[in-house]
Amino acid sequence: MTNSSPQGSATASSTNNWNTLSIVGLCLCCVPIVGAVLCVVALLQIRRSGEKGAPLAIAGIALSIASLLVLAVGGAGAMFLLRSNVPPPVTDSAPMR
């Protein structure tokens, strides 16, 4: 006999679904804060609902952190390079030769 109760079919379909936020969070890992927040929310939803996608959410968090570090190091390096190429200020107090 088959189980025709609506409750049984809803439980089976929810465990076969992928969590949408884990997929979106992984895709947005190049925007570190947004990707990390979406993946953390996805992990919380996955634990509650039993959906698939926990590895995607964990990978999204890791890639978001790596992306944040790359952006921070790149930004600091760019600031250093821009700052080091600035010529010294010209003062009028020195006599001209």
ZATORDO-701124 format. One record per atom (N, C-alpha, C): atom name; x, y, z. Coordinates in nm, 4 decimals, decimal comma, padded with zeros to 6 digits. Layout:
ATOM | at | c1 | c2 | c3
ATOM | CA | X | Y | Z
...
! end
This chain:
ATOM | at | c1 | c2 | c3
ATOM | N | 00,0825 | -00,1184 | 00,0000
ATOM | CA | 00,0000 | 00,0000 | 00,0000
ATOM | C | 00,0871 | 00,1250 | 00,0000
ATOM | N | 00,0405 | 00,2246 | -00,0662
ATOM | CA | 00,1150 | 00,3508 | -00,0700
ATOM | C | 00,0638 | 00,4452 | 00,0364
ATOM | N | 00,1488 | 00,5307 | 00,0796
ATOM | CA | 00,1130 | 00,6314 | 00,1787
ATOM | C | 00,0549 | 00,7511 | 00,1056
ATOM | N | -00,0732 | 00,7755 | 00,1206
ATOM | CA | -00,1375 | 00,8848 | 00,0489
ATOM | C | -00,1694 | 01,0034 | 00,1387
ATOM | N | -00,1156 | 01,0053 | 00,2593
ATOM | CA | -00,1434 | 01,1181 | 00,3485
ATOM | C | -00,0661 | 01,2414 | 00,3027
ATOM | N | -00,1267 | 01,3576 | 00,3101
ATOM | CA | -00,0578 | 01,4802 | 00,2672
ATOM | C | 00,0655 | 01,5101 | 00,3516
ATOM | N | 00,0600 | 01,4717 | 00,4784
ATOM | CA | 00,1733 | 01,5010 | 00,5651
ATOM | C | 00,2964 | 01,4206 | 00,5245
ATOM | N | 00,2787 | 01,2949 | 00,4889
ATOM | CA | 00,3901 | 01,2113 | 00,4476
ATOM | C | 00,4541 | 01,2606 | 00,3195
ATOM | N | 00,3752 | 01,3070 | 00,2254
ATOM | CA | 00,4316 | 01,3548 | 00,0996
ATOM | C | 00,5012 | 01,4891 | 00,1168
ATOM | N | 00,4531 | 01,5720 | 00,2077
ATOM | CA | 00,5175 | 01,7017 | 00,2305
ATOM | C | 00,6543 | 01,6829 | 00,2942
ATOM | N | 00,6656 | 01,5869 | 00,3847
ATOM | CA | 00,7941 | 01,5615 | 00,4494
ATOM | C | 00,8948 | 01,5061 | 00,3498
ATOM | N | 00,8501 | 01,4168 | 00,2643
ATOM | CA | 00,9402 | 01,3581 | 00,1657
ATOM | C | 00,9867 | 01,4620 | 00,0649
ATOM | N | 00,8978 | 01,5531 | 00,0255
ATOM | CA | 00,9381 | 01,6525 | -00,0741
ATOM | C | 01,0287 | 01,7595 | -00,0143
ATOM | N | 01,0149 | 01,7897 | 00,1154
ATOM | CA | 01,0997 | 01,8940 | 00,1736
ATOM | C | 01,2435 | 01,8453 | 00,1920
ATOM | N | 01,2643 | 01,7150 | 00,2111
ATOM | CA | 01,4004 | 01,6650 | 00,2268
ATOM | C | 01,4705 | 01,6483 | 00,0928
ATOM | N | 01,3951 | 01,6457 | -00,0171
ATOM | CA | 01,4553 | 01,6320 | -00,1484
ATOM | C | 01,4846 | 01,7674 | -00,2130
ATOM | N | 01,4383 | 01,8756 | -00,1535
ATOM | CA | 01,4589 | 02,0085 | -00,2103
ATOM | C | 01,5943 | 02,0661 | -00,1701
ATOM | N | 01,6479 | 02,1459 | -00,2581
ATOM | CA | 01,7707 | 02,2188 | -00,2278
ATOM | C | 01,7330 | 02,3524 | -00,1677
ATOM | N | 01,8089 | 02,3964 | -00,0692
ATOM | CA | 01,7841 | 02,5263 | -00,0083
ATOM | C | 01,8298 | 02,6348 | -00,1045
ATOM | N | 01,7385 | 02,7232 | -00,1389
ATOM | CA | 01,7665 | 02,8276 | -00,2374
ATOM | C | 01,8707 | 02,9266 | -00,1869
ATOM | N | 01,8642 | 02,9603 | -00,0591
ATOM | CA | 01,9606 | 03,0572 | -00,0057
ATOM | C | 02,1033 | 03,0054 | -00,0097
ATOM | N | 02,1220 | 02,8747 | 00,0047
ATOM | CA | 02,2581 | 02,8212 | -00,0022
ATOM | C | 02,3148 | 02,8365 | -00,1433
ATOM | N | 02,2300 | 02,8185 | -00,2436
ATOM | CA | 02,2752 | 02,8348 | -00,3822
ATOM | C | 02,3043 | 02,9807 | -00,4123
ATOM | N | 02,2130 | 03,0697 | -00,3714
ATOM | CA | 02,2316 | 03,2135 | -00,3959
ATOM | C | 02,3521 | 03,2655 | -00,3179
ATOM | N | 02,3675 | 03,2206 | -00,1943
ATOM | CA | 02,4815 | 03,2632 | -00,1127
ATOM | C | 02,6141 | 03,2206 | -00,1722
ATOM | N | 02,6187 | 03,1000 | -00,2286
ATOM | CA | 02,7408 | 03,0539 | -00,2934
ATOM | C | 02,7703 | 03,1366 | -00,4176
ATOM | N | 02,6654 | 03,1697 | -00,4919
ATOM | CA | 02,6851 | 03,2523 | -00,6126
ATOM | C | 02,7301 | 03,3940 | -00,5775
ATOM | N | 02,6901 | 03,4437 | -00,4614
ATOM | CA | 02,7245 | 03,5805 | -00,4224
ATOM | C | 02,8448 | 03,5868 | -00,3285
ATOM | N | 02,9296 | 03,4856 | -00,3305
ATOM | CA | 03,0454 | 03,4874 | -00,2404
ATOM | C | 03,1471 | 03,5935 | -00,2807
ATOM | N | 03,1362 | 03,6471 | -00,4036
ATOM | CA | 03,2267 | 03,7558 | -00,4430
ATOM | C | 03,1835 | 03,8883 | -00,3813
ATOM | N | 03,0638 | 03,8935 | -00,3239
ATOM | CA | 03,0190 | 04,0074 | -00,2424
ATOM | C | 03,0191 | 03,9534 | -00,0993
ATOM | N | 03,1329 | 03,9634 | -00,0303
ATOM | CA | 03,1570 | 03,8825 | 00,0895
ATOM | C | 03,0518 | 03,8914 | 00,1993
ATOM | N | 03,0104 | 04,0099 | 00,2368
ATOM | CA | 02,9179 | 04,0216 | 00,3495
ATOM | C | 02,7823 | 03,9603 | 00,3128
ATOM | N | 02,7336 | 03,9912 | 00,1946
ATOM | CA | 02,6033 | 03,9390 | 00,1507
ATOM | C | 02,6075 | 03,7868 | 00,1394
ATOM | N | 02,7123 | 03,7347 | 00,0762
ATOM | CA | 02,7243 | 03,5902 | 00,0598
ATOM | C | 02,7330 | 03,5166 | 00,1925
ATOM | N | 02,8107 | 03,5697 | 00,2857
ATOM | CA | 02,8269 | 03,5046 | 00,4157
ATOM | C | 02,6961 | 03,5054 | 00,4944
ATOM | N | 02,6258 | 03,6183 | 00,4941
ATOM | CA | 02,4996 | 03,6265 | 00,5681
ATOM | C | 02,3965 | 03,5299 | 00,5091
ATOM | N | 02,3866 | 03,5267 | 00,3768
ATOM | CA | 02,2909 | 03,4354 | 00,3138
ATOM | C | 02,3234 | 03,2898 | 00,3452
ATOM | N | 02,4505 | 03,2556 | 00,3449
ATOM | CA | 02,4891 | 03,1166 | 00,3716
ATOM | C | 02,4660 | 03,0781 | 00,5173
ATOM | N | 02,4869 | 03,1702 | 00,6094
ATOM | CA | 02,4590 | 03,1404 | 00,7505
ATOM | C | 02,3092 | 03,1199 | 00,7715
ATOM | N | 02,2278 | 03,2064 | 00,7110
ATOM | CA | 02,0824 | 03,1901 | 00,7205
ATOM | C | 02,0409 | 03,0580 | 00,6563
ATOM | N | 02,1040 | 03,0225 | 00,5443
ATOM | CA | 02,0727 | 02,8960 | 00,4776
ATOM | C | 02,1053 | 02,7771 | 00,5677
ATOM | N | 02,2195 | 02,7825 | 00,6362
ATOM | CA | 02,2536 | 02,6724 | 00,7271
ATOM | C | 02,1508 | 02,6574 | 00,8380
ATOM | N | 02,1044 | 02,7691 | 00,8915
ATOM | CA | 02,0026 | 02,7626 | 00,9962
ATOM | C | 01,8722 | 02,7022 | 00,9419
ATOM | N | 01,8335 | 02,7415 | 00,8218
ATOM | CA | 01,7133 | 02,6853 | 00,7604
ATOM | C | 01,7296 | 02,5367 | 00,7314
ATOM | N | 01,8474 | 02,4970 | 00,6858
ATOM | CA | 01,8729 | 02,3562 | 00,6529
ATOM | C | 01,8650 | 02,2696 | 00,7780
ATOM | N | 01,9187 | 02,3184 | 00,8878
ATOM | CA | 01,9114 | 02,2408 | 01,0126
ATOM | C | 01,7672 | 02,2240 | 01,0583
ATOM | N | 01,6868 | 02,3281 | 01,0377
ATOM | CA | 01,5479 | 02,3225 | 01,0816
ATOM | C | 01,4613 | 02,2370 | 00,9889
ATOM | N | 01,4821 | 02,2492 | 00,8580
ATOM | CA | 01,3922 | 02,1845 | 00,7625
ATOM | C | 01,4435 | 02,0521 | 00,7076
ATOM | N | 01,5728 | 02,0267 | 00,7158
ATOM | CA | 01,6279 | 01,9030 | 00,6624
ATOM | C | 01,6493 | 01,9055 | 00,5124
ATOM | N | 01,6527 | 02,0243 | 00,4520
ATOM | CA | 01,6757 | 02,0348 | 00,3082
ATOM | C | 01,8207 | 02,0026 | 00,2745
ATOM | N | 01,8473 | 01,9871 | 00,1459
ATOM | CA | 01,9840 | 01,9690 | 00,0984
ATOM | C | 02,0501 | 02,1054 | 00,0842
ATOM | N | 02,1834 | 02,1055 | 00,0804
ATOM | CA | 02,2555 | 02,2284 | 00,0530
ATOM | C | 02,3516 | 02,2723 | 00,1610
ATOM | N | 02,3684 | 02,1935 | 00,2661
ATOM | CA | 02,4621 | 02,2314 | 00,3717
ATOM | C | 02,6052 | 02,2459 | 00,3190
ATOM | N | 02,6555 | 02,1546 | 00,2337
ATOM | CA | 02,7909 | 02,1743 | 00,1806
ATOM | C | 02,8033 | 02,3019 | 00,0966
ATOM | N | 02,6975 | 02,3360 | 00,0235
ATOM | CA | 02,7008 | 02,4603 | -00,0547
ATOM | C | 02,7092 | 02,5813 | 00,0374
ATOM | N | 02,6336 | 02,5796 | 00,1452
ATOM | CA | 02,6350 | 02,6921 | 00,2389
ATOM | C | 02,7709 | 02,7050 | 00,3079
ATOM | N | 02,8297 | 02,5923 | 00,3456
ATOM | CA | 02,9619 | 02,5957 | 00,4103
ATOM | C | 03,0671 | 02,6456 | 00,3121
ATOM | N | 03,0602 | 02,5985 | 00,1879
ATOM | CA | 03,1537 | 02,6463 | 00,0855
ATOM | C | 03,1332 | 02,7949 | 00,0596
ATOM | N | 03,0089 | 02,8405 | 00,0611
ATOM | CA | 02,9809 | 02,9825 | 00,0418
ATOM | C | 03,0388 | 03,0681 | 00,1527
ATOM | N | 03,0306 | 03,0202 | 00,2757
ATOM | CA | 03,0893 | 03,0938 | 00,3885
ATOM | C | 03,2404 | 03,0999 | 00,3737
ATOM | N | 03,3028 | 02,9869 | 00,3414
ATOM | CA | 03,4489 | 02,9831 | 00,3266
ATOM | C | 03,4947 | 03,0732 | 00,2126
ATOM | N | 03,4252 | 03,0683 | 00,0995
ATOM | CA | 03,4644 | 03,1521 | -00,0141
ATOM | C | 03,4374 | 03,3005 | 00,0132
ATOM | N | 03,3336 | 03,3302 | 00,0898
ATOM | CA | 03,3061 | 03,4690 | 00,1263
ATOM | C | 03,4167 | 03,5244 | 00,2159
ATOM | N | 03,4631 | 03,4421 | 00,3093
ATOM | CA | 03,5725 | 03,4863 | 00,3968
ATOM | C | 03,6996 | 03,5045 | 00,3157
ATOM | N | 03,7281 | 03,4110 | 00,2258
ATOM | CA | 03,8467 | 03,4239 | 00,1407
ATOM | C | 03,8363 | 03,5469 | 00,0512
ATOM | N | 03,7197 | 03,5731 | -00,0016
ATOM | CA | 03,6987 | 03,6906 | -00,0860
ATOM | C | 03,7171 | 03,8185 | -00,0061
ATOM | N | 03,6693 | 03,8195 | 00,1169
ATOM | CA | 03,6875 | 03,9367 | 00,2026
ATOM | C | 03,8350 | 03,9613 | 00,2307
ATOM | N | 03,9103 | 03,8545 | 00,2560
ATOM | CA | 04,0542 | 03,8699 | 00,2802
ATOM | C | 04,1268 | 03,9208 | 00,1563
ATOM | N | 04,0911 | 03,8682 | 00,0393
ATOM | CA | 04,1534 | 03,9137 | -00,0851
ATOM | C | 04,1235 | 04,0613 | -00,1094
ATOM | N | 03,9993 | 04,1006 | -00,0870
ATOM | CA | 03,9629 | 04,2409 | -00,1052
ATOM | C | 04,0354 | 04,3310 | -00,0054
ATOM | N | 04,0487 | 04,2859 | 00,1186
ATOM | CA | 04,1165 | 04,3663 | 00,2204
ATOM | C | 04,2653 | 04,3815 | 00,1882
ATOM | N | 04,3299 | 04,2704 | 00,1520
ATOM | CA | 04,4730 | 04,2767 | 00,1197
ATOM | C | 04,4948 | 04,3577 | -00,0081
ATOM | N | 04,4083 | 04,3365 | -00,1073
ATOM | CA | 04,4195 | 04,4133 | -00,2313
ATOM | C | 04,3960 | 04,5614 | -00,2095
ATOM | N | 04,2990 | 04,5941 | -00,1280
ATOM | CA | 04,2724 | 04,7346 | -00,0971
ATOM | C | 04,3876 | 04,7986 | -00,0217
ATOM | N | 04,4441 | 04,7268 | 00,0745
ATOM | CA | 04,5582 | 04,7807 | 00,1491
ATOM | C | 04,6790 | 04,7957 | 00,0574
ATOM | N | 04,6996 | 04,6995 | -00,0307
ATOM | CA | 04,8109 | 04,7095 | -00,1250
ATOM | C | 04,7934 | 04,8246 | -00,2212
ATOM | N | 04,6717 | 04,8448 | -00,2689
ATOM | CA | 04,6453 | 04,9567 | -00,3595
ATOM | C | 04,6665 | 05,0897 | -00,2890
ATOM | N | 04,6221 | 05,0990 | -00,1656
ATOM | CA | 04,6428 | 05,2236 | -00,0894
ATOM | C | 04,7913 | 05,2486 | -00,0680
ATOM | N | 04,8672 | 05,1429 | -00,0397
ATOM | CA | 05,0117 | 05,1595 | -00,0200
ATOM | C | 05,0783 | 05,2074 | -00,1484
ATOM | N | 05,0426 | 05,1455 | -00,2607
ATOM | CA | 05,1029 | 05,1849 | -00,3881
ATOM | C | 05,0652 | 05,3272 | -00,4268
ATOM | N | 04,9416 | 05,3625 | -00,4076
ATOM | CA | 04,8988 | 05,4987 | -00,4403
ATOM | C | 04,9655 | 05,6005 | -00,3484
ATOM | N | 04,9804 | 05,5656 | -00,2236
ATOM | CA | 05,0406 | 05,6575 | -00,1263
ATOM | C | 05,1904 | 05,6745 | -00,1531
ATOM | N | 05,2588 | 05,5681 | -00,1973
ATOM | CA | 05,4032 | 05,5755 | -00,2161
ATOM | C | 05,4408 | 05,6483 | -00,3451
ATOM | N | 05,3494 | 05,6640 | -00,4400
ATOM | CA | 05,3798 | 05,7314 | -00,5656
ATOM | C | 05,3436 | 05,8787 | -00,5661
ATOM | N | 05,3011 | 05,9312 | -00,4541
ATOM | CA | 05,2643 | 06,0721 | -00,4465
ATOM | C | 05,3920 | 06,1541 | -00,4292
ATOM | N | 05,4154 | 06,2536 | -00,5147
ATOM | CA | 05,5359 | 06,3360 | -00,4985
ATOM | C | 05,5262 | 06,4212 | -00,3725
ATOM | N | 05,6409 | 06,4585 | -00,3173
ATOM | CA | 05,6374 | 06,5398 | -00,1955
ATOM | C | 05,5780 | 06,6778 | -00,2266
ATOM | N | 05,5175 | 06,7391 | -00,1285
ATOM | CA | 05,4563 | 06,8703 | -00,1517
ATOM | C | 05,5631 | 06,9761 | -00,1772
ATOM | N | 05,5310 | 07,0702 | -00,2632
ATOM | CA | 05,6207 | 07,1815 | -00,2947
ATOM | C | 05,5945 | 07,2947 | -00,1979
ATOM | N | 05,7022 | 07,3436 | -00,1359
ATOM | CA | 05,6875 | 07,4558 | -00,0433
ATOM | C | 05,7515 | 07,5790 | -00,1043
ATOM | N | 05,6967 | 07,6930 | -00,0772
ATOM | CA | 05,7483 | 07,8199 | -00,1294
ATOM | C | 05,8579 | 07,8802 | -00,0411
ATOM | N | 05,8841 | 07,8206 | 00,0737
ATOM | CA | 05,9820 | 07,8786 | 00,1638
ATOM | C | 06,1264 | 07,8491 | 00,1210
ATOM | N | 06,1479 | 07,7497 | 00,0406
ATOM | CA | 06,2842 | 07,7167 | -00,0030
ATOM | C | 06,3254 | 07,8104 | -00,1166
ATOM | N | 06,4474 | 07,8609 | -00,1126
ATOM | CA | 06,4932 | 07,9495 | -00,2207
ATOM | C | 06,5144 | 07,8706 | -00,3496
ATOM | N | 06,4838 | 07,9346 | -00,4606
ATOM | CA | 06,5014 | 07,8731 | -00,5919
ATOM | C | 06,6446 | 07,8962 | -00,6400
ATOM | N | 06,7068 | 07,8014 | -00,7030
ATOM | CA | 06,8435 | 07,8180 | -00,7534
ATOM | C | 06,8462 | 07,8215 | -00,9016
! end
